[in-house]
Amino acid sequence: MAKQQVTEHFPFDDNVLVFKVAGKMFLLTGLDTWEKGEPAVNLKCDPEYALELREQYESVEPGYHMSKKHWNTVRLYKGELDWNFIKELIDHSYDLIVKSLPKKVRDTFQ
C-alpha cells in the first residue's frame, strides 16, 4: 500500500483481495489461505523469469486461476523464501504493470 497509486479491491468476491496500481492488478491473494495458515500471493512476472523461479523454488508455481505465462503463485508458508526476496517479487510485479501503463499515466508517478 506504500507504493504510488496502489489501491485494494474485492472485485471477485469477499475472499480475493486484489492490489492494483493505476487500476491494473499486480497482486492477488485469497484471505482464506491466510486464515488456514497457508498464505499465498499471485504476482505478475516476466515470462522467462517466471519459468526460472518455478524451476528454482518449490514455493513458486504457475499462477492459480491466472495466465500461467504471466503470473506466479508464491506460497509464503513453506519458509523457502525470505521476506526480502518476496518483497523483490512484489516490486517486480508492480514495476511490470507500471512499465505497461501509457506514458501519460506513468508521468503522474514521481
N, C-alpha and C positions, 0 to 999 in steps of 0.2 A: 504493500500500500504506500510505501515511501517513495516509490518511483513516480515520475511525472505522468499525469493523465491516466492513472490507474483507477479503475472502478471495479466494484464487485457486484455480481448479479446472481440470480437464481432463474435463468431463462427456461430451464427444462422442467424442474420440479423443486421441491423444498429440500432436496438432498444434495444436488450437484451445485457446488459453489464455483462460479466462473469469474476469473480475473481477466479484465480487458484493459488494453491500452488504446486510447482513441477509438473505442468501440470494437476492437478486434481481440479475439480470445488469445491469451498466451499461457494460461494455466487453468486447469480444471481439477477439482478434487471432490470425491464423494464423502460427505460428512459421516456417513455410516461406517466407512473404513476406519476413520479416526476413532469413532466410538467403540469399535471392535478391537482397537489396539493394533490395527494393521494399516497405518496411514500410507497413502499413495497419492501421487500427483501425475497428471498428464501434462507434458510440456512439449511445445513446438520445438523442432530440431532440424538442422540441416540434414538432408537425407543421407549423405555419406557419413557424417558424424554420428547420426542415429545408429547406423549399422555398426560402426566401430564401438560405440558404447554398449550395444547389445552383446557383441562378441566378448567384450572385456569384463562386463559386470552382470552377474546373475540378477541383480536388483533392477536392471533396465530391460524392459520388454517392449514389443510393439504396442503402440497406443491402443488402449482398451476403448472400443466403440469410436475410434478415430481413424483417420487415414494412417495406415501403417507406415507409409513412406515418410510422412512429415511429423509424426507425433510418437513420443515415447511415454510409456507408463513407468514411473520411477517408484519403486517400493521402498519407502523410507524405514520401515520397521525391521528390515533384515540386518541393519547395522553395518552393512558393507561400505556405505558411502558416508564420508564425513560431511558435516554441515557446510563447511566452506565450499566443497565441491558441489553440493546440492544448490547452494546459492549461485555458483557459477552457471549451473544448468538453467536455473531460473533466469539469470541475466541473459544467457544465450537466447532463450525463448523470447524474452521481452525485446531484445535487440533485433531479432529476426523480424518481428512484427513492425517495430519502429522503422526499420530499413525498407519495409514493403509499403509504407504509407506514402501517399502523394507528397511531393516536395512542399506544397503549401501547408500541409498538416505538420510535417517534420519541422518546418521552420518555426512552429509555435513552441517547440521544445527548446529549453535553454542549454 
